[in-house]
Amino acid sequence: MRYLITGGCGFIGCNMVRFVLSQQPEASVRILDRLTYAGSLDNLGEEADDPRVEFIHGDICDPEAARSATDGCDAIIHLAAESHVDRSIFGAEAAVRTNFEGTFRMLEAARDAGVQRFLHVSTDEVYGAAEGVSFDEDAPLLARNPYSASKAGADRLARAYWVTYDLPVVITRPANNYGPYQYPEKLVPLFVYRALRDEPLPVYGDGMQVRDWLHVEDHCRAMLTVLEHGVPGEAYNIAAHNERPNLETIRLILDELGKPESLIQHVTDRPGHDVRYSMKGDRLAALGWEPQTPWEAGMRATVRWFADNLTWLETAYQRGRDFFEKWYANR
């Protein structure tokens, strides 16, 4: 089996490369990645030199790059995305272009190449805020920020290619990911970075926004499960059932690092901040998947991974430093 993983040098992508190679030793993986601030060949480690891995430096929005990368592949795992809500609020164009147009280009390339399966990775954020409910896959998509709206559009475009062209598309909507190699613009690595430097942790609003935390290894298992056993045209929620207020997660980070809670600094909330994300996962459970990583153990191990890999964390942070300074300047 030859896989194409778009965004394979990013956080979830590099973990998925490792997972596929570990689970299917006879498989080969081609990576298509533009190597933006959030993606680096360093994330692949020794897998970058594995003869089963081929890297193509290219943009999913480039039709020729998409077509070239897709040629000869059996399945596509489409992970490439502009994934940070804050950046999409600061400027929406990159999210719209990459997440929607890029998905369109990959779907077109897949259709031309006749791939056997196309996995489109969406997000739980397409549902919008879960106020007193947990969404199943038939709930309306009510995205509330430019990032989630661009992903919702791509989600529906992917399904349209199944309905219209019989392209064997399956869609996943994962909960909030965490784990090694996550770019330090997201809560866990960013707050580890700042706490280790004894810098204030900028907590939006009252910090009681609820997120369902999905370890990236559990996510990788879920993606492969859906890719192999999912029904074309269907969407599958990947719910971890680890809902926690952000403040609880932040306090665990500080506790693991031996840092004081006085580092917590409440700042102006971001516009349109969804208070809670929550999904039902019955459809995926029926395929035999369930999360295996306990929240506290997984979170503490992740915090320790970042603390033990300070060179990686510092190097990654510096690639996006300008944005952090602008975004937090007046909060």
C-alpha positions as CSV (number, residue, x, y, z in Angstrom):
1,M,0.0,0.0,0.0
2,R,1.4,3.4,-1.0
3,Y,0.0,6.3,1.1
4,L,0.2,10.0,0.4
5,I,0.1,12.1,3.6
6,T,-0.3,15.8,3.1
7,G,1.1,17.9,5.8
8,G,3.3,15.0,6.8
9,C,5.9,17.2,8.4
10,G,3.4,18.9,10.8
11,F,2.3,17.7,14.2
12,I,-0.3,15.1,13.4
13,G,1.3,14.3,10.1
14,C,4.7,13.3,11.4
15,N,3.0,11.1,14.1
16,M,0.8,9.5,11.4
17,V,3.9,8.8,9.3
18,R,5.5,6.9,12.2
19,F,2.2,5.1,13.0
20,V,1.6,3.9,9.5
21,L,5.2,2.6,9.1
22,S,5.0,0.8,12.5
23,Q,1.7,-0.8,11.8
24,Q,2.3,-1.7,8.1
25,P,6.0,-2.5,7.6
26,E,5.4,-3.2,3.9
27,A,3.7,0.1,3.2
28,S,5.4,3.2,1.8
29,V,4.6,6.8,2.6
30,R,4.9,9.8,0.3
31,I,4.7,13.2,2.1
32,L,3.6,16.4,0.4
33,D,4.4,19.4,2.6
34,R,5.1,23.1,2.0
35,L,7.2,23.4,5.2
36,T,5.4,26.4,6.6
37,Y,6.3,27.8,10.1
38,A,4.5,24.7,11.6
39,G,6.1,22.0,9.5
40,S,9.7,20.8,9.6
41,L,11.7,17.9,8.3
42,D,13.1,17.7,11.8
43,N,9.8,16.5,13.0
44,L,10.3,13.2,11.1
45,G,13.6,12.4,12.9
46,E,15.0,9.1,11.6
47,E,11.9,8.4,9.5
48,A,13.1,11.1,7.1
49,D,15.9,8.7,6.0
50,D,13.7,5.6,5.9
51,P,13.7,4.2,2.4
52,R,9.9,3.7,2.7
53,V,9.5,7.5,3.0
54,E,9.5,9.9,0.1
55,F,9.3,13.7,0.7
56,I,8.0,16.2,-1.9
57,H,8.3,19.9,-1.0
58,G,5.2,21.4,-2.5
59,D,1.9,23.3,-1.9
60,I,-1.4,21.5,-1.9
61,C,-2.9,24.5,-3.6
62,D,-0.6,24.0,-6.6
63,P,-2.4,21.7,-9.1
64,E,0.8,20.3,-10.5
65,A,2.2,19.5,-7.1
66,A,-1.0,17.9,-6.0
67,R,-1.2,15.8,-9.2
68,S,2.5,14.8,-9.0
69,A,2.3,13.8,-5.4
70,T,-0.9,11.8,-5.9
71,D,0.3,9.8,-8.9
72,G,0.7,6.1,-8.1
73,C,-0.7,6.4,-4.6
74,D,-3.4,4.0,-3.3
75,A,-4.8,6.2,-0.5
76,I,-4.6,9.8,0.6
77,I,-4.6,11.0,4.2
78,H,-5.3,14.7,3.9
79,L,-3.9,16.5,6.9
80,A,-2.4,19.6,5.5
81,A,-4.1,22.7,6.9
82,E,-3.8,26.1,8.5
83,S,-5.0,24.9,11.9
84,H,-4.7,27.8,14.4
85,V,-7.9,29.7,15.2
86,D,-6.0,32.8,16.4
87,R,-4.1,33.1,13.2
88,S,-7.3,32.8,11.2
89,I,-8.9,35.6,13.2
90,F,-5.8,37.8,12.7
91,G,-5.9,37.1,9.0
92,A,-8.3,34.6,7.3
93,E,-6.9,34.4,3.8
94,A,-4.3,31.7,4.5
95,A,-6.8,29.5,6.2
96,V,-9.4,29.8,3.5
97,R,-6.8,29.2,0.7
98,T,-5.1,26.2,2.3
99,N,-8.1,24.6,4.0
100,F,-10.7,25.0,1.2
101,E,-8.8,25.6,-2.1
102,G,-6.1,23.1,-1.0
103,T,-8.7,20.4,-0.3
104,F,-10.3,21.1,-3.7
105,R,-6.9,20.6,-5.5
106,M,-6.3,17.4,-3.6
107,L,-9.7,16.0,-4.4
108,E,-9.3,16.8,-8.1
109,A,-5.9,15.1,-8.1
110,A,-7.3,12.1,-6.3
111,R,-10.2,11.8,-8.8
112,D,-7.8,12.0,-11.8
113,A,-5.5,9.4,-10.2
114,G,-8.3,7.0,-9.3
115,V,-7.2,6.6,-5.6
116,Q,-8.8,3.8,-3.6
117,R,-9.5,5.9,-0.6
118,F,-9.4,9.6,0.4
119,L,-9.4,10.4,4.1
120,H,-10.3,14.0,4.8
121,V,-9.4,15.1,8.3
122,S,-11.8,17.8,9.5
123,T,-12.3,19.0,13.1
124,D,-14.8,19.0,15.9
125,E,-14.9,22.8,15.6
126,V,-17.1,22.6,12.5
127,Y,-20.1,22.0,14.8
128,G,-19.6,25.2,16.8
129,A,-20.2,25.6,20.5
130,A,-21.7,22.6,22.2
131,E,-23.9,24.2,24.8
132,G,-25.4,21.3,26.9
133,V,-25.2,18.8,24.1
134,S,-22.8,16.4,22.5
135,F,-22.9,16.4,18.7
136,D,-23.3,13.3,16.5
137,E,-22.3,13.3,12.9
138,D,-25.7,14.4,11.6
139,A,-25.6,17.7,13.6
140,P,-25.5,20.9,11.5
141,L,-22.2,22.5,10.9
142,L,-22.3,25.9,12.6
143,A,-18.7,27.0,12.5
144,R,-18.0,30.3,14.3
145,N,-14.5,31.5,13.2
146,P,-12.6,31.6,9.9
147,Y,-10.6,28.5,10.6
148,S,-13.5,26.3,11.5
149,A,-15.6,27.8,8.7
150,S,-12.9,27.0,6.1
151,K,-12.7,23.4,7.5
152,A,-16.5,23.1,7.4
153,G,-16.5,24.1,3.7
154,A,-13.7,21.6,3.0
155,D,-15.6,18.9,4.9
156,R,-18.7,19.3,2.8
157,L,-16.7,19.6,-0.4
158,A,-15.1,16.3,0.3
159,R,-18.4,14.6,0.8
160,A,-19.7,16.3,-2.4
161,Y,-16.9,14.5,-4.4
162,W,-18.3,11.2,-3.1
163,V,-21.9,12.1,-4.1
164,T,-21.0,13.6,-7.4
165,Y,-18.0,11.7,-8.6
166,D,-18.0,8.5,-6.6
167,L,-14.6,9.4,-5.1
168,P,-14.3,7.1,-2.1
169,V,-14.0,9.8,0.5
170,V,-14.3,9.2,4.3
171,I,-14.3,12.1,6.8
172,T,-13.0,12.3,10.3
173,R,-13.8,15.0,12.9
174,P,-11.3,14.7,15.7
175,A,-11.3,16.3,19.1
176,N,-8.6,18.6,20.4
177,N,-5.2,16.9,19.8
178,Y,-2.2,16.9,22.0
179,G,1.1,15.1,22.0
180,P,4.8,15.3,20.9
181,Y,5.8,17.6,18.1
182,Q,2.8,19.9,18.4
183,Y,3.7,23.4,17.2
184,P,3.9,25.8,20.2
185,E,1.1,28.1,19.2
186,K,-1.4,25.6,20.7
187,L,-2.1,25.6,24.5
188,V,0.0,22.8,25.8
189,P,3.4,23.4,24.1
190,L,3.0,27.2,24.3
191,F,2.3,27.2,28.0
192,V,5.1,24.7,28.6
193,Y,7.5,27.0,26.8
194,R,6.4,30.1,28.7
195,A,6.2,28.3,32.1
196,L,9.8,27.0,31.7
197,R,10.9,30.6,31.1
198,D,8.8,31.9,34.1
199,E,6.7,34.0,31.7
200,P,3.0,34.7,32.3
201,L,0.5,32.2,30.8
202,P,-2.1,34.2,28.8
203,V,-5.4,32.5,29.6
204,Y,-8.4,33.7,27.6
205,G,-11.2,35.0,29.6
206,D,-12.1,33.0,32.7
207,G,-10.2,29.9,31.4
208,M,-13.3,27.7,31.7
209,Q,-13.6,26.8,28.0
210,V,-14.0,23.0,27.8
211,R,-12.0,20.9,25.3
212,D,-12.1,17.2,24.7
213,W,-8.4,16.1,24.7
214,L,-7.4,13.4,22.2
215,H,-3.9,12.0,22.3
216,V,-2.3,12.1,18.9
217,E,-1.5,8.3,19.0
218,D,-5.2,7.5,19.6
219,H,-6.0,9.9,16.7
220,C,-3.6,8.0,14.4
221,R,-5.2,4.7,15.3
222,A,-8.6,6.2,14.6
223,M,-7.6,7.6,11.2
224,L,-6.3,4.2,10.1
225,T,-9.4,2.5,11.4
226,V,-11.6,4.8,9.3
227,L,-9.4,4.6,6.3
228,E,-9.6,0.8,6.3
229,H,-13.2,0.2,7.5
230,G,-15.1,3.4,7.1
231,V,-18.1,3.7,4.8
232,P,-17.5,6.1,1.8
233,G,-19.3,9.3,2.1
234,E,-19.7,9.0,5.9
235,A,-18.2,11.2,8.6
236,Y,-16.8,9.8,11.9
237,N,-16.4,11.8,15.1
238,I,-13.2,11.0,17.0
239,A,-14.3,11.7,20.5
240,A,-11.8,11.2,23.4
241,H,-14.3,11.6,26.2
242,N,-11.7,13.6,28.1
243,E,-13.5,17.0,28.5
244,R,-11.7,19.4,30.8
245,P,-11.8,23.1,31.4
246,N,-8.7,24.8,30.1
247,L,-7.8,25.9,33.6
248,E,-7.6,22.3,34.7
249,T,-5.2,21.5,31.9
250,I,-3.1,24.6,32.6
251,R,-2.8,23.7,36.3
252,L,-1.7,20.2,35.4
253,I,1.0,21.7,33.2
254,L,2.3,23.9,36.0
255,D,2.1,21.1,38.5
256,E,4.2,18.8,36.2
257,L,6.8,21.5,35.7
258,G,6.8,22.5,39.4
259,K,5.8,26.1,38.5
260,P,3.5,28.3,40.5
261,E,-0.1,29.1,39.6
262,S,0.8,32.8,39.9
263,L,2.0,32.5,36.3
264,I,-1.6,32.4,35.2
265,Q,-2.6,35.7,33.7
266,H,-6.2,36.2,32.4
267,V,-6.3,38.2,29.2
268,T,-9.0,39.5,26.9
269,D,-10.9,36.6,25.3
270,R,-10.6,36.0,21.6
271,P,-13.6,36.9,19.4
272,G,-16.2,34.2,19.0
273,H,-14.5,31.8,21.4
274,D,-16.5,28.6,21.6
275,V,-17.1,27.7,25.2
276,R,-17.3,23.9,24.8
277,Y,-16.7,21.3,22.2
278,S,-18.3,17.9,22.7
279,M,-19.1,15.0,20.4
280,K,-20.6,11.5,20.4
281,G,-18.4,8.8,19.1
282,D,-20.8,5.8,18.6
283,R,-20.2,5.5,14.9
284,L,-16.5,5.1,15.2
285,A,-16.9,2.8,18.2
286,A,-18.9,0.5,16.0
287,L,-15.7,0.1,13.9
288,G,-13.9,-1.2,17.0
289,W,-11.9,2.0,18.0
290,E,-11.8,3.5,21.4
291,P,-9.3,5.9,23.0
292,Q,-6.6,4.2,25.0
293,T,-4.6,7.1,26.6
294,P,-5.8,8.3,30.0
295,W,-6.0,12.1,30.1
296,E,-3.7,12.8,33.1
297,A,-1.1,10.3,32.2
298,G,-1.0,11.3,28.5
299,M,-1.0,15.0,29.4
300,R,1.8,14.7,31.9
301,A,3.9,12.6,29.5
302,T,3.4,15.2,26.8
303,V,4.4,18.1,29.1
304,R,7.5,16.1,30.0
305,W,8.3,15.5,26.3
306,F,8.3,19.2,25.6
307,A,10.4,19.9,28.7
308,D,12.9,17.2,27.7
309,N,13.1,18.5,24.1
310,L,13.8,22.2,24.7
311,T,16.0,22.7,21.6
312,W,13.1,21.5,19.4
313,L,10.6,23.6,21.3
314,E,12.7,26.8,21.1
315,T,13.5,26.3,17.4
316,A,9.9,25.8,16.6
317,Y,8.7,28.7,18.7
318,Q,11.2,31.1,16.9
319,R,9.7,30.2,13.5
320,G,6.4,31.9,14.6
321,R,7.7,34.5,17.1
322,D,6.5,37.5,15.1
323,F,2.9,36.3,15.3
324,F,3.0,35.7,19.0
325,E,4.3,39.2,19.6
326,K,1.6,40.8,17.5
327,W,-1.3,38.7,18.8
328,Y,-0.6,39.1,22.5
329,A,0.7,42.7,22.3
330,N,-2.6,44.4,23.4
331,R,-4.3,41.6,25.3
